[in-house]
Amino acid sequence: VQLQASGGGLVQTGGSLRLSCAASGRIFSSTSIGWLRQGPGKEREFVANIRWGAGTTYYSDSVKGRFTISKDNGKKTVYLQMDSLKPEDTAVYYCAAGSQIGDYRIWGQGTQVTVSS
């Protein structure tokens, strides 16, 4: 599997963005695809995850209720809808795939999200 992330940009506080993670190659039903981010001067942190087969989702507390992860099986694409954005959401966002949350082995390139105050 290869991953291609896109959709980042500059948005004002309270605005929305949708990130896309397009996958190529075979995706198993047991595959977990997640979004992670790394803000300026911060360590990389988990944002959200979706199980490819079951569609089960999981979010970090910092984004729960504001971000929604979803998938389109036909397009082999995972989306991250980000609403009510805050300046602290500013980061490079990465999508990654693996057998389970936290065990991501395949990474896409990052996409920059900047939220202005």
Buried (B, 14 or more C-beta within 10 A) or exposed (E): BEBBBBBBEEBEEEBEBEBBBBBEEEBEEEBBBBBBBBBEEEEBEBBBBBBBEEEEBBBBEBBEEBBBBBBEEEEBBBBBBBBEBBEEBBBBBBBBBBEEBEEBEBBBEBBEBBBEE
